[in-house]
């Protein structure tokens, strides 16, 4: 069946209020009974009709059926604007990240159409444009049609050069290609980057294969601010190579490799997200977040700052010995994101696992601010430290923040919760949280301030070979609305 399905909404924590009252701060779960829903990407809506609110994408897995791509748009005044599943001919499908077009025409979503067979896998790395109302507009697939092709991250560029057919409205998407090992050949792991025009047609596509052993998976990408006007900013992707964190910088016009770097952190490390910054002197830099741990020990939050050309300046780990912490997302604050803090402060989101409320292992989402130069917990200009927040329900239930975005007067993060809000054993719901601007609070938060320690500087390079890839236009999902259930529970102010 070709379809995208409008699904029911459940709003959760403690009190019942109308959706029009979505303001200051709230936590929301959404989903259908027996479905497993997760938000993987979230952005503030700034240019679409009725701006404000958030757009989140991810997956919805009906019981006994294939996974579908999920998209949900919320507005601070109108409440839920749409919540759709997108199903392509019954194939497993998922969304990983979303970006809003600056011209106000909708959103670009990167993701995958997964294989239905593990013995003869055939999957697609895809980009789909949906309108401000959620309706699909176009879709393209990029790269191989065999083995495992996965989309991870997407952005709209701010720079370009007509001499290379690039411009300041292109899309850049990141993913990977994986061929499993056989009796006669070793496994193949490649990172994939594609640059397209804003209509999805290909400018270039490249696969990058590392020269050393281990999974080569880069999970997030950003565009560096050009040093001079009218130049194209380089692209930086971060992730892992084997059990080390990995960074790769490529030319934004051609995809040619500029540099690489890998670090061990506390012994084992990987990055999950990256954001570009620029110093007061105009030097482009980038900040990466993820996790690190000594072999066999619990993960700690891992933060690194690099200057252009992959030069490591500082890296830090955050965490208490009794906890396990992972940073999945980062962004830079806007002038009004956090009261008293300027624009450009590093914002973190992820999960923390550890003692809370008398429970030995409570798994909760978290948010915090970090200084973009030192990577240590942020201290306001007034001298007061920012205290992070832990979001969730104490106990064996799980809340996670996989994605975070700065917003005007606060922030948004998306993820998942396994809390049984409906009392029917539903295994997993999508989670959206809108904390306030004064301290990132909601009524379901507690203060959280892990210690942070800088690590000795150490990094190494690795070689990369490149191969070009092609693209294919795909048919759009057909619109078949499905009756939704009555909403239950609510947002908590």
Secondary structure, DSSP 8 states (H G I E B T S, - for coil): --EEEE---EE-SS----GGG--S-EEEEE--TT-EEEEEEEEE--SSSS--SEEEEEEEE-TTS-EEEEEEEEETTTEEEEEEEEEBTTB-EEEEEEEE-TTSS-EEEEEEE--S-SSS-B-EEEEEEE-TTS-EEEEEEES-SSBEEEEEEEEE-S---GGGT--TT-EEEEEEEEE---SSS--EEEEEEEEE-TTS-EEEEEEEEESSSS-EEEEEEEE---SSTTS---EEEEEEETTEEEEEEE-TTT--EEEEEEE-TTSEEEEEEEEEEE-TT--EEEEEEEEEE-TTS--EEEEEEEETTTEEEEEEEE--TT-EEEEEEEEE--TTTSTT--TT-EEEEEEEEEEETTEEEEEEEEEEEE-TTT-SB-B-TTS-B--EEEES-SSS-BEEEEEEEEETTEEEEEEEE---TTSS---BEEEEEE--TTTS--TTEEEE---EEE-----B---EEEEE--EEE--------------EE----
